[in-house]
Amino acid sequence: MNLELVLFFILAAIAIATAIGMITSRSTVYAALHLVINFVSVAIFYLLLDAPFIALSQVAIYAGAIMVLFLFVIMLLGIENIAGELEWKNLVWPVAMAVILLVEGVFLVAQRIGQNTYVGSTGTELSDPSLMAKVLFTDYLLPFEITAVLLLVAMIGAIVLSKQKKPSKGGQA
């Protein structure tokens, strides 16, 4: 076993543990911090795949900017803790969707076994920012713009939620 494989298994364990910690955490701040660790482990996966630009983008955009936005909204709305007890009837749909996703993944992997699948070129071509920008703004322009509009709507929604009048503590409106 070489060093890359050992590092892969360690990172996989960290990624799975932080994903489970994020889902089971009762504190939204701790859940967000688990998500940051998960994003960093995924960035190290990108480094193992010899894609340093994507790894840097993962850390800068997701672990940096998006998580700061999440924590800002959590603190602004005052929902640091998740209220209520976890009931088993609320877990039926998430568990069903997880089982469907697992079956689909196993089916796709079983379908690919034995096939000589061409993944494409690896190395520095995948991490060239100018090539990535050219592909992003030509072939994938519509999904890129839809994502930008979706993020704008989410930001406006967070602003609207934060501007709602909160009742005063003295009992007066």
FIPATI-827480 format. One line per 8 residues: their letters; for each residue x, y, z of N, C-alpha, C. Coordinates in steps of 0.02 Angstrom, whole numbers, m for minus. Atoms other than C-alpha are relative to their C-alpha. Layout:
% FIPATI-827480
a = X:Y:Z:X:Y:Z:X:Y:Z  ...
% end
This chain:
% FIPATI-827480
mnlelvlf = 42:m59:0:0:0:0:45:62:0  m41:m60:4:71:166:m51:m29:56:43  19:m55:m44:59:331:40:m65:34:m22  62:m31:25:m78:401:m73:m62:m39:21  57:41:m19:m193:255:m36:m15:6:75  9:m9:m73:m166:271:152:m31:68:13  28:m67:m8:m199:458:141:m73:4:m23  69:2:25:m355:424:38:m48:m29:52
filaaiai = 44:32:m50:m428:307:170:m7:43:63  4:m45:m59:m386:428:312:m47:58:m16  44:m56:19:m469:572:218:m72:m22:m9  68:26:7:m618:464:175:m34:m9:68  28:8:m68:m642:422:359:m16:68:31  13:m67:m26:m627:606:406:m62:31:m33  57:m28:37:m751:657:270:m66:m31:23  61:34:m22:m878:526:323:m17:19:72
ataigmit = 12:m17:m71:m857:565:509:m27:71:6  25:m69:m5:m880:752:483:m69:8:m32  67:m3:29:m1031:724:371:m52:m27:49  45:27:m51:m1111:616:505:m6:48:59  2:m49:m53:m1063:744:637:m41:61:m18  40:m56:23:m1142:881:533:m75:m16:4  70:19:1:m1305:787:516:m28:m10:70  25:17:m67:m1318:732:698:10:55:52
srstvyaa = m14:m53:m49:m1260:893:781:m64:38:17  58:m38:m22:m1392:984:884:13:75:m3  m19:m70:4:m1298:1148:870:15:17:m73  m11:m18:70:m1304:1235:701:70:27:m12  m69:m25:7:m1136:1318:732:48:m58:m6  m43:59:4:m1053:1150:764:m11:m37:m66  13:31:65:m1139:1080:610:36:36:m56  m36:m39:51:m1067:1222:506:76:m12:4
lhlvinfv = m71:14:m7:m894:1189:577:19:m70:m24  m11:67:29:m909:1004:535:1:5:m76  2:m8:73:m953:1058:358:64:31:m26  m64:m30:21:m796:1166:348:54:m54:m3  m50:54:0:m688:1016:396:m12:m47:m58  16:43:57:m779:913:266:23:32:m66  m22:m35:60:m745:1045:133:76:m2:m8  m73:2:2:m559:1048:178:24:m70:m20
svaifyll = m20:68:19:m548:858:165:m14:m13:m74  14:7:72:m630:864:m7:52:38:m41  m53:m38:34:m503:997:m57:65:m40:m3  m60:42:0:m363:879:m7:m9:m58:m49  13:50:52:m446:746:m116:17:28:m69  m16:m32:64:m432:868:m261:76:6:m9  m73:m2:5:m247:891:m222:28:m68:m17  m22:67:18:m226:702:m229:m13:m16:m73
ldapfial = 16:10:71:m306:706:m401:38:47:m46  m43:m45:37:m177:835:m456:m40:58:m33  39:m57:23:m301:978:m473:4:55:53  m9:m50:m53:m232:1119:m363:m46:60:m5  45:m57:7:m342:1256:m436:m69:m15:29  66:19:m27:m502:1163:m394:4:m6:76  m9:5:m72:m434:1126:m220:1:68:33  m2:m68:m26:m395:1309:m191:m69:33:m4
sqvaiyag = 68:m27:7:m567:1358:m257:m46:m30:52  41:33:m51:m648:1231:m141:9:33:69  m13:m30:m66:m564:1306:12:m22:73:1  15:m71:0:m583:1488:m39:m75:14:m5  71:m15:11:m763:1482:m99:m44:m34:52  46:35:m44:m847:1348:5:20:7:73  m19:m3:m70:m747:1339:166:8:72:24  m8:m70:m18:m719:1527:162:m65:38:m6
aimvlflf = 55:m47:12:m856:1631:84:m68:m29:18  67:28:m11:m1007:1515:89:m11:m15:75  9:15:m70:m976:1460:268:m5:63:43  9:m64:m35:m955:1640:326:m72:24:m8  70:m19:12:m1124:1675:246:m47:m43:42  41:44:m41:m1201:1523:333:3:21:74  m7:m19:m70:m1131:1573:502:m31:69:14  32:m65:m8:m1189:1753:476:m75:m7:6
vimllgie = 73:10:m3:m1367:1696:442:m20:m36:64  15:35:m62:m1363:1576:590:1:48:59  m6:m47:m55:m1305:1712:708:m52:56:m5  48:m54:9:m1420:1844:633:m70:m21:20  67:24:m15:m1576:1738:649:m5:m29:71  2:25:m69:m1526:1672:821:m22:m72:5  19:70:m2:m1548:1488:780:61:m44:13  m61:37:m15:m1390:1423:862:m14:m73:18
niagelew = 17:68:m19:m1478:1269:930:m64:m21:m36  59:27:32:m1603:1157:844:m48:m22:55  49:14:m53:m1761:1148:950:m37:m65:m15  42:59:8:m1864:994:980:40:m64:3  m29:66:m3:m1831:811:998:m4:m33:m69  m1:37:62:m1786:698:853:m50:m57:4  50:52:0:m1933:587:811:13:m47:m58  m13:49:51:m1921:427:712:m43:10:m61
knlvwpva = 44:m9:58:m2069:472:602:27:55:m47  m30:m51:43:m1970:623:539:60:m26:m39  m57:29:34:m1830:509:481:m18:m46:m57  20:48:51:m1933:403:361:21:24:m70  m18:m25:67:m1910:512:206:75:7:m10  m73:m4:11:m1725:552:231:33:m69:m7  m29:67:5:m1684:368:260:m20:m33:m66  23:28:64:m1789:317:109:40:29:m58
mavillve = m39:m32:53:m1699:443:m1:73:m23:1  m68:25:m5:m1530:385:64:6:m70:m27  m1:69:26:m1572:204:24:m6:1:m76  6:m6:73:m1628:253:m152:65:23:m31  m64:m24:25:m1467:350:m178:54:m54:3  m48:54:m7:m1364:203:m114:m11:m53:m53  16:51:51:m1453:80:m229:20:25:m69  m19:m29:65:m1428:197:m377:76:1:m8
gvflvaqr = m74:0:4:m1242:216:m337:28:m69:m11  m24:69:9:m1217:28:m321:m16:m24:m70  19:19:68:m1310:2:m485:47:30:m52  m44:m32:48:m1202:129:m577:71:m28:3  m67:29:m6:m1040:58:m507:1:m70:m29  3:68:28:m1094:m120:m551:m5:1:m76  6:m7:72:m1137:m62:m726:67:16:m32  m65:m21:27:m962:12:m750:55:m52:9
igqntyvg = m53:50:m13:m866:m140:m686:13:m38:m65  m19:37:60:m771:m220:m828:4:42:m62  m3:m45:58:m790:m73:m946:65:40:4  m59:m43:4:m638:22:m1003:m25:71:m12  28:m67:3:m702:196:m964:56:51:m6  m50:m54:9:m601:343:m1030:m22:59:41  17:m56:m44:m600:477:m897:20:66:m31  m23:m62:30:m503:606:m994:71:13:23
stgtelsd = m69:m16:m17:m339:693:m973:5:20:73  m12:m20:m69:m265:720:m802:61:44:2  m59:m40:m8:m133:833:m735:m15:74:m4  5:m73:m2:m106:1016:m766:m55:28:m45  53:m26:43:m237:1032:m903:m65:12:39  60:m8:m39:m375:1009:m775:3:58:49  m5:m54:m49:m308:1144:m661:20:66:m32  m16:m62:34:m277:1278:m792:m60:48:5
pslmakvl = 57:m45:m10:m389:1426:m741:m26:30:m65  24:m30:62:m396:1502:m916:m40:m50:m41  38:51:36:m453:1338:m994:m67:m13:35  62:10:m38:m580:1314:m855:m49:58:m11  43:m58:12:m647:1491:m879:m29:m1:m70  25:4:69:m661:1465:m1067:m57:m49:m5  53:50:1:m763:1307:m1043:m61:23:39  54:m23:m43:m867:1385:m904:m43:53:m35
ftdyllpf = 36:m56:30:m914:1540:m1002:m21:m12:m72  25:17:67:m946:1452:m1169:m49:m58:4  43:59:0:m1013:1276:m1145:m50:m2:57  42:4:m60:m1085:1298:m970:m24:69:23  20:m67:m19:m1142:1479:m975:m69:1:33  67:0:m29:m1327:1444:m940:m2:m28:71  m1:23:m70:m1298:1335:m785:37:48:47  m37:m48:m41:m1172:1463:m723:m44:59:18
eitavlll = 45:m57:m13:m1299:1605:m740:m57:m20:45  54:24:m43:m1437:1501:m660:24:m5:72  m28:4:m67:m1323:1468:m512:9:69:31  m9:m68:m24:m1283:1653:m497:m67:30:22  66:m26:m18:m1469:1698:m496:m26:m34:62  22:37:m59:m1505:1562:m368:34:26:63  m35:m28:m57:m1371:1630:m252:m25:70:17  27:m67:m11:m1439:1806:m275:m68:m3:35
vamigaiv = 65:9:m32:m1615:1748:m229:8:m22:73  m12:22:m69:m1547:1659:m74:24:58:43  m25:m57:m38:m1456:1817:m21:m57:49:15  57:m45:m11:m1613:1923:m44:m47:m30:52  43:33:m50:m1713:1794:55:28:7:70  m31:m8:m66:m1588:1803:199:m9:72:25  10:m70:m20:m1601:1993:199:m72:13:21  71:m9:m17:m1792:1988:199:m15:m32:67
lskqkkps = 12:32:m65:m1792:1864:343:30:38:58  m32:m37:m54:m1674:1971:444:m33:68:12  31:m66:m8:m1775:2131:417:m69:m3:30  66:5:m29:m1938:2063:489:1:29:71  4:m30:m67:m1996:2154:646:m3:m54:52  0:47:m56:m1958:2062:805:m36:33:58  36:m32:m56:m2069:2088:957:49:24:53  m44:m29:m52:m1993:2197:1092:m9:m39:65
kggqa = 1:38:m62:m1954:2125:1262:m48:29:51  45:m31:m47:m2067:2248:1354:m73:m18:m11  69:19:14:m2224:2171:1279:m34:48:m47  31:m47:47:m2257:2321:1166:23:m17:m70  m16:17:69:m2261:2302:978:41:54:m32
% end
